[in-house]
């Protein structure tokens, strides 16, 4: 019961920060991520600034359920639904024709990487926020992605508005998601296995 109360408290704190345009450091189903409300351009800019990353390099978003993808992509190829249904490991799919997202979140070709997250804390946070979360690795550009919380630099920890305690659901797996790109006509290109 205490664990449930703590999870609710962490979600409440994270929601306050996200709704105020802040950024959080949080566990996901893959690696620790830096995140914000994916529809807030100013919050997205804060992440780029913290990571010292060019905004021409897009970041992925996490959704709590597959149906939410329709709100952010002009057309979801049929094969995407099949891939989402059959995968048993984290899978990010890059879609063309992004919409309803700030331009600074997207690369010049207007695509967006979306992952249906399988992580209780993230799912509940996204559901209560009612918007997707940006998810990018908790490192600055040119530095390796940290596998565990203790590998995250103090610069990143100090640069976010809220650090979700590890107990929210334990340490992430430390393995980034597979990434595939869907082209016109349902062509599949593996970006990262």
Secondary structure, 3 states (H helix, E strand, C coil): CHHHHHHHHHHHHHHHHHHCCCCEEECCCCCCEEECECCCHHHHHHHHHHHCCCCCCCCEEEECCHHHHHHCECCCCHHHHHHHHHCCCCEEEEECCECCCCHHHCCCCCCEEEEECCCHHHHHHHHHHCCCEEEEECCCCCCCCCCCHHHCCHHHHHHCCEECCHHHCCCCCCCCCEEEEECHHHCEEEEEC
